[in-house]
């Protein structure tokens, strides 16, 4: 009926109906379902804003607390639980488990304390504790596999959840703390043993590179990283220059300071700031190759080391991985890109070449803006033409649409606006879904974020000493589980597109947390953030580790048997040869659902999921249908989106929905479950 009605309407209006086509190739008027844009792929961005805090109080007793808590946890394992020496509620000593988790978090937040431990003799003890914990976790996992059938389903869930928490703690100690120390040492060299601040700066660079590795699942033809440092003190830049001259490095600085578009190794120098840029690009390559090259470039940069060892007033870090949707795959198109134009005014100060610009709000200076983009600026050709009409010509070799972001911001800077207002006006000129990060020596120590549309996201992680932002949660969970997700999709005023889009400004000179984030919508309306806007990640770096596998898909395929085994652990047992006895308590199948099954009131069972969970749903439905073929029950495997869109009845009290999800947060599955439950359906979740 729907199809006949739609066909009638299409003929009457002379509209054409297409599915899976590129809208740009079709005659109009037309409606396109599932449009295909073969030039649209996605990227990833991440970065840091660091907040200066008072020196930490070195707490070198933390290893003693680690050891004490590990003792308490290990004393309350499976063996004493089986023997009856402890109750289920005491398994792994929940208080000590929580204490371990808290200490790990505090250690990850405090780079000064990391420096004390890792560079002051505590590293060996940390390694010993880590190995002990890892061995205990492996023994517990094996013991639980053997003894699972002896626990009620609800108790088993509690035991398994605590063991997962302990696995995360063990992994975090081994990889996020000890493993990262080894990476930082390679980046920074032996200088990390001397200075806590120096250690912390390279720790931030390492965290950005780690995020880049995790974000490269979405793109890998190029990658870039930028470090902007504001030196403390009026004569800091002169002192650095003198130091570099004495060490024979100043000629290299001059060669890397030539004004122009950002290339690998570029240095931008102004009165108080230095900005270092590293880039790599290749048409194809293995996951991880780009980050490995950036690590090598950064680790070999002596000038960066000489700069980061100094006392700095502020630091900001910006990184990006790209899979080109607009522009050639080459180094000059790799993000970040800056605001350079070929007709910038050049002058030399003390032998150093500068491109100076004069913005009414800030005056004349060696100003520069850098930007990264996820998504597309669909009208970038129009904006570029308008910019060039004002005699600001960009290098024709730069063909990425990202170039128009700093140029359009600059357009409004020339009109007399400050950077915040110039950015706000510029992003309102952009068509298409986008996520943007901008930093500038106009206001060093800040990062400006803009997000609009549903195709991209930006998550702002809340740290004790600043912010880490990323285009996916897995880009920041190594540093913090607490984050705010920018909402560029919702209209602040329903139905008014001018109120769509959000701007965040991350400040380094305010208290950490919500207080350091200035937020507004694209129409300039100030947004007040609260604790309710803060979410907590349900994944850790252990969950998203690719290990030695070349691709995540291969990892998922090879992990599937173990995942299924652990999902079914303790849920059933085979007795008397072939008889299966299920161990499903009321936490899995509630009493009302059990009674409905016994009384024959259940007539339909839908097994639903999305993606690979939908494939699992097909297998579950096939098995149920085979074993229930003599029962008056219809079993169907459907995508969750099909259930919510086409299969809901007003009265579904005769229906069970078995929902399968890998994450528990799949939107289509949650929506279908909610709508079915509202109509009286019973629910079982896997």
QUIVENKA-V142694 format. One record per pair of residues at least 4 apart in sequence whose C-alpha atoms are under 7 Angstrom apart, sorted by the first residue. I is the first residue (numbers start at 0). J is the second residue. If there is no record, write none. Layout:
i = (I & I)
j = (J & J)
This chain:
i = (0 & 1 & 2 & 3 & 4 & 5 & 6 & 7 & 8 & 9 & 9 & 9 & 10 & 14 & 14 & 15 & 15 & 15 & 16 & 16 & 16 & 17 & 17 & 17 & 18 & 18 & 18 & 18 & 19 & 19 & 19 & 19 & 20 & 20 & 20 & 21 & 21 & 21 & 22 & 22 & 38 & 39 & 40 & 40 & 40 & 41 & 41 & 41 & 41 & 41 & 42 & 42 & 42 & 42 & 42 & 42 & 43 & 43 & 43 & 43 & 43 & 43 & 43 & 44 & 44 & 44 & 44 & 44 & 45 & 45 & 45 & 45 & 45 & 45 & 45 & 45 & 45 & 46 & 46 & 46 & 46 & 46 & 46 & 46 & 47 & 47 & 47 & 47 & 47 & 47 & 48 & 48 & 48 & 48 & 48 & 48 & 48 & 48 & 48 & 48 & 48 & 49 & 49 & 49 & 49 & 49 & 49 & 49 & 50 & 50 & 50 & 50 & 50 & 51 & 52 & 55 & 57 & 57 & 58 & 59 & 60 & 61 & 62 & 62 & 63 & 64 & 65 & 65 & 66 & 66 & 67 & 68 & 68 & 68 & 69 & 70 & 71 & 71 & 71 & 72 & 72 & 72 & 72 & 73 & 75 & 75 & 75 & 75 & 75 & 76 & 76 & 76 & 76 & 77 & 77 & 77 & 77 & 78 & 79 & 79 & 79 & 80 & 80 & 80 & 80 & 80 & 85 & 86 & 89 & 90 & 91 & 92 & 93 & 94 & 95 & 96 & 97 & 98 & 99 & 100 & 100 & 101 & 102 & 103 & 103 & 104 & 105 & 106 & 106 & 107 & 107 & 108 & 108 & 109 & 110 & 110 & 111 & 111 & 111 & 112 & 113 & 114 & 114 & 114 & 115 & 116 & 116 & 116 & 117 & 117 & 118 & 121 & 122 & 123 & 124 & 125 & 126 & 127 & 128 & 129 & 129 & 129 & 129 & 130 & 131 & 132 & 132 & 133 & 133 & 134 & 135 & 136 & 136 & 137 & 138 & 139 & 140 & 141 & 142 & 143 & 144 & 147 & 147 & 147 & 148 & 148 & 150 & 150 & 151 & 151 & 151 & 152 & 152 & 152 & 152 & 152 & 153 & 153 & 153 & 154 & 155 & 156 & 157 & 158 & 159 & 160 & 161 & 162 & 163 & 164 & 165 & 166 & 167 & 167 & 167 & 168 & 169 & 170 & 170 & 171 & 171 & 172 & 172 & 173 & 173 & 174 & 174 & 175 & 175 & 176 & 177 & 178 & 179 & 180 & 181 & 182 & 183 & 183 & 183 & 183 & 184 & 184 & 184 & 185 & 186 & 186 & 186 & 187 & 187 & 187 & 191 & 191 & 194 & 195 & 196 & 197 & 197 & 197 & 198 & 199 & 200 & 200 & 201 & 202 & 203 & 204 & 205 & 206 & 207 & 207 & 208 & 208 & 209 & 210 & 210 & 210 & 211 & 211 & 211 & 211 & 212 & 212 & 213 & 213 & 214 & 215 & 215 & 215 & 218 & 218 & 218 & 219 & 219 & 219 & 219 & 220 & 220 & 220 & 220 & 220 & 220 & 220 & 221 & 221 & 221 & 221 & 221 & 221 & 221 & 221 & 222 & 222 & 222 & 222 & 222 & 222 & 222 & 222 & 222 & 223 & 223 & 223 & 223 & 223 & 223 & 223 & 223 & 223 & 224 & 224 & 224 & 224 & 224 & 224 & 225 & 225 & 225 & 225 & 225 & 225 & 225 & 226 & 226 & 226 & 226 & 226 & 226 & 227 & 227 & 227 & 227 & 227 & 227 & 227 & 228 & 228 & 228 & 228 & 228 & 228 & 228 & 229 & 229 & 229 & 229 & 229 & 229 & 229 & 229 & 230 & 230 & 230 & 230 & 230 & 230 & 231 & 231 & 231 & 231 & 234 & 235 & 236 & 236 & 236 & 237 & 238 & 239 & 240 & 240 & 241 & 242 & 243 & 243 & 243 & 244 & 244 & 248 & 249 & 250 & 251 & 252 & 253 & 253 & 255 & 255 & 255 & 256 & 256 & 256 & 256 & 256 & 257 & 258 & 258 & 258 & 259 & 260 & 260 & 260 & 261 & 261 & 261 & 261 & 261 & 262 & 262 & 262 & 263 & 263 & 263 & 263 & 264 & 264 & 264 & 265 & 265 & 266 & 266 & 266 & 266 & 267 & 267 & 267 & 268 & 268 & 268 & 269 & 269 & 272 & 277 & 278 & 278 & 278 & 279 & 279 & 280 & 280 & 280 & 280 & 281 & 281 & 282 & 284 & 286 & 287 & 288 & 289 & 290 & 291 & 292 & 293 & 294 & 295 & 296 & 300 & 301 & 302 & 303 & 304 & 313 & 313 & 314 & 315 & 319 & 319 & 323 & 325 & 325 & 326 & 326 & 326 & 327 & 327 & 328 & 329 & 331 & 332 & 332 & 332 & 334 & 335 & 335 & 335 & 336 & 336 & 336 & 336 & 337 & 337 & 337 & 337 & 337 & 338 & 338 & 338 & 338 & 338 & 339 & 340 & 340 & 340 & 340 & 341 & 341 & 341 & 342 & 342 & 343 & 344 & 344 & 345 & 345 & 345 & 345 & 346 & 346 & 346 & 347 & 347 & 347 & 348 & 353 & 354 & 355 & 355 & 355 & 355 & 356 & 356 & 356 & 356 & 357 & 357 & 357 & 358 & 358 & 358 & 358 & 358 & 359 & 359 & 360 & 360 & 360 & 366 & 366 & 367 & 367 & 368 & 368 & 368 & 369 & 369 & 369 & 369 & 370 & 370 & 370 & 370 & 370 & 370 & 371 & 371 & 371 & 371 & 372 & 372 & 372 & 372 & 372 & 373 & 373 & 373 & 373 & 374 & 374 & 374 & 374 & 375 & 375 & 375 & 376 & 376 & 376 & 376 & 377 & 377 & 378 & 378 & 378 & 379 & 379 & 379 & 380 & 381 & 382 & 382 & 383 & 383 & 384 & 385 & 386 & 387 & 387 & 402 & 403 & 404 & 405 & 406 & 407 & 407 & 408 & 408 & 408 & 408 & 409 & 410 & 411 & 411 & 411 & 412 & 412 & 412 & 412 & 416 & 416 & 417 & 418 & 419 & 420 & 421 & 422 & 423 & 423 & 424 & 425 & 427 & 432 & 432 & 432 & 432 & 432 & 433 & 433 & 433 & 433 & 434 & 434 & 434 & 434 & 434 & 434 & 435 & 435 & 435 & 436 & 436 & 436 & 436 & 437 & 437 & 437 & 438 & 438 & 438 & 439 & 444 & 444 & 445 & 445 & 445 & 445 & 446 & 446 & 447 & 447 & 447 & 448 & 448 & 448 & 449 & 449 & 449 & 450 & 450 & 450 & 450 & 450 & 450 & 450 & 451 & 451 & 451 & 451 & 451 & 452 & 452 & 453 & 453 & 456 & 456 & 456 & 457 & 457 & 457 & 457 & 457 & 457 & 458 & 458 & 458 & 458 & 458 & 458 & 458 & 458 & 458 & 459 & 459 & 459 & 459 & 459 & 459 & 459 & 460 & 460 & 460 & 460 & 460 & 460 & 460 & 460 & 461 & 461 & 461 & 461 & 461 & 461 & 461 & 462 & 462 & 462 & 463 & 464 & 465 & 465 & 467 & 468 & 469 & 469 & 472 & 475 & 476 & 476 & 476 & 477 & 477 & 480 & 480 & 481 & 481 & 481 & 481 & 482 & 482 & 482 & 483 & 483 & 483 & 485 & 486 & 486 & 487 & 487 & 487 & 488 & 488 & 489 & 490 & 490 & 490 & 490 & 490 & 491 & 491 & 492 & 497 & 498 & 498 & 498 & 499 & 499 & 500 & 500 & 501 & 501 & 501 & 502 & 502 & 502 & 502 & 503 & 503 & 503 & 503 & 504 & 504 & 504 & 505 & 505 & 505 & 506 & 506 & 509 & 509 & 510 & 510 & 511 & 513 & 513 & 518 & 518 & 519 & 519 & 519 & 519 & 520 & 520 & 520 & 528 & 538 & 539 & 540 & 545 & 545 & 548 & 548 & 550 & 551 & 552 & 553 & 554 & 555 & 558 & 559 & 560 & 561 & 562 & 563 & 564 & 569 & 570 & 570 & 570 & 571 & 571 & 571 & 571 & 572 & 572 & 572 & 573 & 573 & 573 & 573 & 574 & 574 & 583 & 583 & 584 & 585 & 585 & 587 & 588 & 588 & 588 & 589 & 590 & 591 & 592 & 592 & 593 & 594 & 595 & 595 & 595 & 596 & 596 & 600 & 601 & 601 & 601 & 602 & 602 & 602 & 602 & 602 & 603 & 603 & 603 & 603 & 603 & 603 & 604 & 604 & 604 & 604 & 604 & 604 & 605 & 605 & 605 & 605 & 605 & 605 & 605 & 606 & 606 & 606 & 606 & 606 & 606 & 606 & 606 & 607 & 607 & 607 & 607 & 607 & 607 & 607 & 607 & 607 & 608 & 608 & 608 & 608 & 608 & 608 & 608 & 608 & 608 & 609 & 609 & 609 & 609 & 610 & 611 & 612 & 612 & 612 & 612 & 613 & 613 & 614 & 615 & 616 & 616 & 616 & 617 & 617 & 618 & 619 & 620 & 620 & 620 & 620 & 621 & 622 & 623 & 624 & 624 & 637 & 637 & 638 & 639 & 639 & 639 & 639 & 640 & 640 & 640 & 641 & 641 & 642 & 642 & 642 & 643 & 643 & 643 & 647 & 649 & 650 & 650 & 651 & 651 & 651 & 652 & 652 & 653 & 654 & 654 & 655 & 655 & 655 & 656 & 656 & 656 & 656 & 657 & 657 & 657 & 658 & 658 & 658 & 658 & 659 & 659 & 660 & 660 & 665 & 666 & 667 & 668 & 669 & 670 & 671 & 672 & 673 & 674 & 675 & 675 & 676 & 676)
j = (4 & 5 & 6 & 7 & 8 & 9 & 10 & 11 & 12 & 13 & 14 & 15 & 14 & 28 & 29 & 28 & 29 & 30 & 29 & 30 & 31 & 30 & 31 & 32 & 31 & 32 & 33 & 34 & 32 & 33 & 34 & 35 & 31 & 34 & 35 & 34 & 35 & 36 & 31 & 34 & 324 & 324 & 322 & 323 & 324 & 217 & 218 & 322 & 373 & 374 & 217 & 218 & 320 & 321 & 322 & 373 & 214 & 217 & 319 & 320 & 321 & 373 & 470 & 318 & 319 & 320 & 469 & 470 & 207 & 210 & 317 & 318 & 319 & 468 & 469 & 470 & 474 & 207 & 316 & 317 & 318 & 467 & 468 & 469 & 315 & 316 & 317 & 466 & 467 & 468 & 314 & 315 & 316 & 444 & 445 & 446 & 465 & 466 & 467 & 505 & 507 & 313 & 314 & 315 & 464 & 465 & 466 & 507 & 464 & 465 & 507 & 508 & 511 & 507 & 464 & 111 & 112 & 115 & 112 & 116 & 64 & 65 & 66 & 125 & 67 & 68 & 69 & 99 & 70 & 128 & 71 & 72 & 95 & 99 & 73 & 74 & 75 & 92 & 95 & 91 & 92 & 95 & 96 & 91 & 79 & 89 & 90 & 91 & 92 & 80 & 90 & 91 & 139 & 81 & 139 & 142 & 143 & 82 & 83 & 84 & 85 & 84 & 85 & 86 & 87 & 90 & 89 & 90 & 93 & 158 & 96 & 96 & 97 & 98 & 99 & 100 & 101 & 102 & 103 & 104 & 168 & 105 & 106 & 107 & 172 & 108 & 109 & 112 & 113 & 176 & 478 & 462 & 463 & 113 & 114 & 199 & 115 & 195 & 199 & 116 & 117 & 118 & 195 & 198 & 119 & 120 & 121 & 122 & 121 & 122 & 192 & 125 & 126 & 127 & 128 & 129 & 130 & 131 & 132 & 133 & 169 & 172 & 173 & 134 & 135 & 136 & 169 & 137 & 169 & 138 & 139 & 140 & 166 & 141 & 142 & 143 & 144 & 145 & 146 & 147 & 568 & 155 & 568 & 569 & 569 & 572 & 154 & 155 & 155 & 582 & 584 & 156 & 570 & 582 & 583 & 584 & 157 & 584 & 586 & 158 & 159 & 160 & 161 & 162 & 163 & 164 & 165 & 166 & 167 & 168 & 169 & 170 & 171 & 539 & 541 & 172 & 173 & 174 & 541 & 175 & 176 & 176 & 177 & 177 & 178 & 178 & 179 & 179 & 477 & 180 & 181 & 182 & 183 & 184 & 185 & 186 & 187 & 201 & 202 & 205 & 188 & 189 & 191 & 298 & 294 & 297 & 298 & 191 & 201 & 298 & 197 & 198 & 198 & 199 & 200 & 201 & 307 & 308 & 202 & 203 & 204 & 307 & 205 & 206 & 207 & 208 & 209 & 210 & 211 & 318 & 212 & 290 & 213 & 214 & 474 & 475 & 215 & 290 & 319 & 320 & 287 & 290 & 473 & 474 & 474 & 219 & 286 & 320 & 320 & 321 & 322 & 286 & 320 & 321 & 322 & 280 & 281 & 282 & 283 & 321 & 322 & 328 & 279 & 280 & 281 & 289 & 320 & 321 & 322 & 333 & 278 & 279 & 280 & 289 & 319 & 320 & 321 & 333 & 334 & 277 & 278 & 279 & 318 & 319 & 320 & 333 & 334 & 335 & 276 & 277 & 278 & 317 & 318 & 319 & 274 & 275 & 276 & 277 & 316 & 317 & 318 & 274 & 275 & 276 & 315 & 316 & 317 & 272 & 273 & 274 & 275 & 314 & 315 & 316 & 272 & 273 & 274 & 311 & 313 & 314 & 315 & 271 & 272 & 273 & 311 & 312 & 313 & 314 & 443 & 235 & 271 & 272 & 310 & 311 & 312 & 235 & 310 & 311 & 312 & 238 & 239 & 240 & 270 & 271 & 241 & 242 & 243 & 244 & 249 & 245 & 246 & 247 & 248 & 249 & 248 & 249 & 252 & 253 & 254 & 255 & 256 & 257 & 351 & 264 & 265 & 266 & 265 & 266 & 267 & 268 & 352 & 352 & 352 & 353 & 354 & 339 & 336 & 337 & 339 & 265 & 276 & 331 & 336 & 337 & 278 & 330 & 331 & 276 & 277 & 278 & 279 & 275 & 276 & 277 & 275 & 276 & 273 & 274 & 275 & 276 & 273 & 274 & 275 & 272 & 273 & 274 & 273 & 365 & 440 & 293 & 293 & 330 & 333 & 289 & 330 & 328 & 329 & 330 & 333 & 328 & 329 & 328 & 288 & 549 & 291 & 292 & 293 & 294 & 295 & 296 & 297 & 298 & 299 & 300 & 304 & 305 & 306 & 307 & 308 & 443 & 444 & 444 & 444 & 334 & 371 & 328 & 399 & 400 & 332 & 398 & 399 & 332 & 398 & 332 & 333 & 397 & 397 & 398 & 399 & 371 & 369 & 370 & 371 & 369 & 370 & 371 & 402 & 367 & 368 & 369 & 370 & 405 & 367 & 368 & 369 & 405 & 406 & 393 & 391 & 392 & 393 & 394 & 392 & 393 & 394 & 391 & 392 & 354 & 354 & 355 & 352 & 353 & 354 & 355 & 352 & 353 & 354 & 351 & 352 & 353 & 352 & 365 & 365 & 363 & 364 & 365 & 366 & 363 & 364 & 365 & 366 & 362 & 363 & 364 & 362 & 363 & 412 & 413 & 415 & 413 & 415 & 415 & 416 & 417 & 440 & 441 & 439 & 440 & 405 & 438 & 439 & 405 & 437 & 438 & 439 & 404 & 405 & 435 & 436 & 437 & 438 & 401 & 435 & 436 & 437 & 401 & 433 & 434 & 435 & 436 & 433 & 434 & 435 & 455 & 432 & 433 & 434 & 455 & 431 & 432 & 433 & 400 & 429 & 430 & 431 & 430 & 431 & 382 & 429 & 430 & 383 & 400 & 403 & 384 & 385 & 386 & 403 & 387 & 403 & 388 & 389 & 391 & 391 & 392 & 406 & 407 & 408 & 409 & 410 & 411 & 425 & 412 & 421 & 422 & 425 & 413 & 414 & 415 & 416 & 421 & 416 & 417 & 418 & 421 & 420 & 421 & 421 & 422 & 423 & 424 & 425 & 426 & 427 & 521 & 428 & 429 & 521 & 451 & 452 & 453 & 454 & 455 & 450 & 451 & 452 & 455 & 449 & 450 & 451 & 455 & 456 & 457 & 448 & 449 & 450 & 446 & 447 & 448 & 449 & 446 & 447 & 448 & 445 & 446 & 447 & 443 & 506 & 507 & 504 & 505 & 506 & 507 & 504 & 505 & 503 & 504 & 505 & 502 & 503 & 504 & 501 & 502 & 503 & 456 & 457 & 485 & 487 & 500 & 501 & 502 & 487 & 488 & 499 & 500 & 501 & 487 & 488 & 487 & 488 & 470 & 471 & 485 & 468 & 469 & 470 & 471 & 484 & 485 & 468 & 469 & 470 & 471 & 472 & 482 & 483 & 484 & 485 & 466 & 467 & 468 & 469 & 482 & 483 & 484 & 466 & 467 & 468 & 475 & 479 & 481 & 482 & 483 & 465 & 466 & 467 & 479 & 481 & 482 & 512 & 466 & 479 & 511 & 511 & 511 & 507 & 511 & 475 & 475 & 474 & 475 & 476 & 479 & 480 & 539 & 540 & 539 & 540 & 535 & 536 & 533 & 534 & 535 & 536 & 533 & 534 & 535 & 532 & 533 & 534 & 501 & 500 & 501 & 499 & 500 & 501 & 499 & 500 & 499 & 494 & 495 & 496 & 498 & 499 & 498 & 499 & 498 & 522 & 520 & 521 & 522 & 520 & 521 & 520 & 521 & 519 & 520 & 521 & 518 & 519 & 520 & 521 & 516 & 517 & 518 & 519 & 516 & 517 & 518 & 515 & 516 & 517 & 515 & 516 & 514 & 515 & 514 & 515 & 515 & 528 & 529 & 525 & 526 & 523 & 524 & 525 & 526 & 524 & 525 & 526 & 532 & 542 & 543 & 544 & 551 & 554 & 553 & 554 & 554 & 555 & 556 & 557 & 558 & 559 & 562 & 563 & 564 & 565 & 566 & 567 & 568 & 582 & 581 & 582 & 583 & 579 & 580 & 581 & 582 & 579 & 580 & 581 & 577 & 578 & 579 & 580 & 578 & 579 & 587 & 588 & 588 & 589 & 590 & 683 & 592 & 593 & 683 & 593 & 594 & 595 & 596 & 681 & 597 & 598 & 599 & 600 & 601 & 600 & 601 & 653 & 632 & 653 & 654 & 631 & 632 & 633 & 653 & 654 & 632 & 633 & 634 & 653 & 654 & 655 & 633 & 634 & 635 & 654 & 655 & 656 & 634 & 635 & 636 & 637 & 655 & 656 & 657 & 616 & 620 & 635 & 636 & 637 & 656 & 657 & 658 & 613 & 616 & 636 & 637 & 638 & 639 & 657 & 658 & 659 & 612 & 613 & 616 & 638 & 639 & 658 & 659 & 660 & 668 & 613 & 638 & 639 & 668 & 614 & 615 & 616 & 659 & 660 & 661 & 617 & 638 & 618 & 619 & 620 & 636 & 659 & 621 & 636 & 622 & 623 & 624 & 634 & 635 & 636 & 625 & 626 & 627 & 628 & 634 & 641 & 642 & 642 & 643 & 667 & 668 & 671 & 644 & 667 & 671 & 645 & 646 & 646 & 647 & 671 & 647 & 671 & 674 & 675 & 678 & 678 & 679 & 678 & 679 & 680 & 679 & 680 & 680 & 680 & 681 & 680 & 681 & 682 & 680 & 681 & 682 & 683 & 682 & 683 & 684 & 668 & 683 & 684 & 685 & 684 & 685 & 665 & 685 & 669 & 670 & 671 & 672 & 673 & 674 & 675 & 676 & 677 & 678 & 679 & 680 & 680 & 681)
